[in-house]
Amino acid sequence: MSPHSARRPLALLVGIVLVVGAVPVLSSGALSPQPSDVTADPAASAVPPSIAQSNETTNYLQVPDGDVRTSSIERASVDVTAATRIGADELEVQLAVETFRERFDSAETEANRTAAVRDLVQSLDRQTEQLQRTQATELERYNDGEISSKQFLSTLARLDATAEEIRAAADAVEAEEENTLDYTTPPALGNRLRSFDARLLPVEGKIRNVELQSAVQGSTQSPPLYVETGDRGVVLATIVNNNYAREAFNSTAFNPGGQSNLTIYRDALDRMDVLYPWTMDPANRNGAPRVDTLWNTSVFSVTTQHRHGSLNVFLDASTTNVFREDQTRDLDAIPSETVATNTSVIVELSVNTTHETGPLRVDLTRPGTTSPVDGEVYVDGTFVGTTGSDGTLWTIDTRGETTVRVETDDGVLSARIPVNATAG
């Protein structure tokens, strides 16, 4: 079993959070980034330990070595209690929006319209702060073994669903403004509305939205999910539609209230050159990166298409580091390397890896041939799927040494993947 699985307590990550200008502070019990998290020269500063460096493919955001609290393969499944709470949370936001619309549409003065906007924004502020507090509390409980992986994943699904409603509510205000000829939202309120684009990033993600919500509110389990946590970090990864999908959040790099060290697009791109050199190399990119700003340039978003897939990161302008990352990679394009084999008289097991917590390919064949063998595959004791008629299964490596076991009609074989096994 991976040395970090089974919810083994390890060192803690440092925490953070918060807000700029007129937006309320979102403390969630977190601390400011330590000096090591903040860099003055974005182009020359070193790569932080939260960025794992890979050979011949893109780097990725992780919980730093030594700060990992859990690392395991899990599945989300239907959770009636969580699904009910999701519905209640969504309804609360929707009712607030409906109240806003009624007040705004019936208002006879600009002051009354502004009051309707302000009250809705204050409601969304409170709900956003509550989402962050809930995530911090449940992450701590999960790390301490007080709640199960099912409960933790259900919480992540719930937070994502509510964040989605809050975004829609902020959009509703903009829509009302656009449809009202004689009204413009005051700049301070407009800034607070736009701040939700950045403030909700810690509690949402594509895997949460597509896989966790579908499982919690549906009737089937999610695909196997790699779950990695620290005190202030969460990583989710899975295999879906022949792609490796990964999302990660690291709050130690998130400090939008700090002094800005990234001020223009060029600063963000220079920092990306340091953090993701393979991805930013023109020989590996498919076109120019797209750069956007959020929250009055407190956050820079950089999206890059490359030879293996896509990468979307969010850089904090103060720490100059990545606090949120989403990426997908095509399994057919990722370089891999055979790192472990085992052979019986009638079955041969071969395990190819890309990098720790990355895609892992399991092949079962007849010895000395390419004839496929069907078998059940277990990673660190967790069932992740079968090799099927083609004798191949893509799954995900865990942190540290990983054990792959296969069970076939002809017997059982195991192989160990060493720590930091990497292709290239």
KAPERA-V43135 format. One record per run of one state. SS is the DSSP state (@ for helix, = for strand, . for the rest). FROM is the first residue (numbers start at 1). TO is the last residue. If there is no record, write none. Layout:
{{SS,FROM,TO} {SS,FROM,TO}}
This chain:
{{.,1,34} {@,35,37} {.,38,50} {=,51,52} {.,53,59} {=,60,61} {.,62,69} {=,70,74} {.,75,79} {@,80,106} {.,107,109} {@,110,143} {.,144,148} {@,149,178} {.,179,186} {@,187,199} {.,200,200} {@,201,203} {.,204,205} {@,206,217} {.,218,224} {=,225,230} {.,231,232} {=,233,240} {.,241,242} {=,243,250} {@,251,253} {.,254,264} {@,265,275} {.,276,276} {@,277,280} {.,281,284} {=,285,285} {.,286,289} {=,290,294} {.,295,298} {=,299,306} {.,307,308} {=,309,316} {.,317,321} {=,322,330} {.,331,336} {=,337,343} {.,344,347} {=,348,353} {.,354,358} {=,359,365} {.,366,371} {=,372,372} {.,373,375} {=,376,379} {.,380,381} {=,382,386} {.,387,387} {@,388,390} {.,391,391} {=,392,396} {.,397,401} {=,402,408} {.,409,410} {=,411,417} {.,418,424}}
